[in-house]
Amino acid sequence: MTSNRIVTTLLAIMMCMGLCAQKKTLIATMYHKNQTAKVTLKSGKTVKAPNANVFLKNASLLYFQGNEVKEARMDIIDRVDFEQRSFINIENQLAYFVDSINGNSLYCVEIIDMDAFERTLKNNVNYTFIDLASDRLDTYTNDLNTEEDFVFPVVKHFYFKINDKMVDASLRDLNRVLDKQRYRLARVAASAPDFSWADAKCVKTVLEAISKPAPAKK
């Protein structure tokens, strides 16, 4: 099955489930309706995609041409601007801006947690299995699950931009770019009860900690 047919079939499945129970399902694109996007290539050229979306399988750009749906080549894209939100390309994934403090910025990539989704389906006697990991889209259905089973869990992965360097939101990676004092502040923020690197509010506390102005020299 070609990649275009994979994406088309997947979206058809998601949209069908979404119509059945919009509040209990998660369509596999960031936006329920396709939108116009301004795409800036790494070459500096800009192109307009009048019918585009963000594919949550891998945080790539989808664009629609007539009855065809295609995934854009992420290796040549620098940024994508939709009306509500702008994205930059981080490791060939579309990441949107979250916050900025004193020149340090925070970005987020949203992506479907397929492992969690498949575990939910396999834990039921009657299940539908959708394989997004391979080059083919294979769907095996015994009996339809309840509508709640088709909720797609989306995980958030964060990145810091510090001194024009993009850094994975983790203590290990922050240790490579921060001085000892600011790294200590990051560790203190990350040691808070119930802290999670997948939670925007938690990660913003780290951004705030490492972005505090340096104390004035006496």
Solvent accessible surface area in square Angstrom, and as a share of the most:
residue,aa,sasa,rsa
1,M,91,0.41
2,T,84,0.49
3,S,75,0.48
4,N,49,0.25
5,R,144,0.53
6,I,21,0.11
7,V,4,0.02
8,T,59,0.34
9,T,53,0.31
10,L,1,0.00
11,L,6,0.03
12,A,60,0.47
13,I,43,0.22
14,M,2,0.01
15,M,77,0.34
16,C,79,0.47
17,M,25,0.11
18,G,1,0.01
19,L,155,0.77
20,C,89,0.54
21,A,14,0.11
22,Q,86,0.38
23,K,201,0.85
24,K,95,0.40
25,T,15,0.09
26,L,58,0.29
27,I,15,0.07
28,A,0,0.00
29,T,8,0.05
30,M,36,0.16
31,Y,29,0.11
32,H,112,0.50
33,K,165,0.70
34,N,50,0.26
35,Q,36,0.16
36,T,64,0.37
37,A,0,0.00
38,K,107,0.46
39,V,6,0.03
40,T,23,0.13
41,L,33,0.16
42,K,122,0.52
43,S,98,0.64
44,G,54,0.52
45,K,127,0.54
46,T,70,0.41
47,V,59,0.34
48,K,149,0.63
49,A,14,0.11
50,P,94,0.59
51,N,60,0.31
52,A,0,0.00
53,N,2,0.01
54,V,1,0.01
55,F,2,0.01
56,L,6,0.03
57,K,53,0.23
58,N,48,0.25
59,A,1,0.00
60,S,4,0.03
61,L,4,0.02
62,L,0,0.00
63,Y,60,0.23
64,F,38,0.16
65,Q,99,0.44
66,G,78,0.75
67,N,154,0.79
68,E,88,0.39
69,V,4,0.02
70,K,55,0.23
71,E,60,0.27
72,A,19,0.15
73,R,153,0.56
74,M,18,0.08
75,D,70,0.36
76,I,67,0.34
77,I,4,0.02
78,D,66,0.34
79,R,80,0.29
80,V,0,0.00
81,D,33,0.17
82,F,12,0.05
83,E,164,0.73
84,Q,121,0.54
85,R,91,0.33
86,S,43,0.28
87,F,0,0.00
88,I,32,0.16
89,N,28,0.15
90,I,8,0.04
91,E,135,0.61
92,N,74,0.38
93,Q,44,0.19
94,L,2,0.01
95,A,0,0.00
96,Y,17,0.06
97,F,104,0.44
98,V,41,0.24
99,D,39,0.20
100,S,51,0.33
101,I,45,0.23
102,N,102,0.52
103,G,67,0.64
104,N,18,0.09
105,S,14,0.09
106,L,0,0.00
107,Y,26,0.10
108,C,1,0.00
109,V,1,0.01
110,E,29,0.13
111,I,39,0.20
112,I,8,0.04
113,D,40,0.21
114,M,34,0.15
115,D,95,0.49
116,A,22,0.17
117,F,1,0.00
118,E,30,0.13
119,R,141,0.52
120,T,63,0.36
121,L,0,0.00
122,K,119,0.51
123,N,127,0.65
124,N,52,0.27
125,V,138,0.79
126,N,66,0.34
127,Y,73,0.28
128,T,8,0.05
129,F,38,0.16
130,I,1,0.00
131,D,28,0.14
132,L,4,0.02
133,A,100,0.78
134,S,51,0.33
135,D,124,0.64
136,R,140,0.51
137,L,10,0.05
138,D,31,0.16
139,T,60,0.35
140,Y,133,0.50
141,T,72,0.42
142,N,102,0.52
143,D,80,0.41
144,L,141,0.70
145,N,19,0.10
146,T,85,0.49
147,E,81,0.36
148,E,92,0.41
149,D,22,0.11
150,F,16,0.07
151,V,68,0.39
152,F,3,0.01
153,P,46,0.29
154,V,47,0.27
155,V,60,0.34
156,K,80,0.34
157,H,77,0.35
158,F,3,0.01
159,Y,11,0.04
160,F,0,0.00
161,K,66,0.28
162,I,6,0.03
163,N,118,0.61
164,D,128,0.66
165,K,122,0.52
166,M,70,0.31
167,V,2,0.01
168,D,40,0.21
169,A,7,0.06
170,S,25,0.16
171,L,51,0.26
172,R,192,0.70
173,D,18,0.09
174,L,0,0.00
175,N,86,0.44
176,R,164,0.60
177,V,33,0.19
178,L,22,0.11
179,D,84,0.44
180,K,187,0.79
181,Q,91,0.41
182,R,56,0.21
183,Y,42,0.16
184,R,131,0.48
185,L,39,0.19
186,A,0,0.00
187,R,136,0.50
188,V,92,0.53
189,A,18,0.14
190,A,17,0.14
191,S,85,0.55
192,A,49,0.38
193,P,126,0.79
194,D,142,0.74
195,F,37,0.16
196,S,45,0.29
197,W,70,0.24
198,A,55,0.42
199,D,60,0.31
200,A,30,0.23
201,K,164,0.70
202,C,26,0.16
203,V,0,0.00
204,K,63,0.27
205,T,60,0.35
206,V,0,0.00
207,L,0,0.00
208,E,84,0.38
209,A,11,0.09
210,I,1,0.01
211,S,4,0.03
212,K,112,0.47
213,P,109,0.69
214,A,73,0.57
215,P,96,0.61
216,A,97,0.75
217,K,200,0.85
218,K,248,1.05
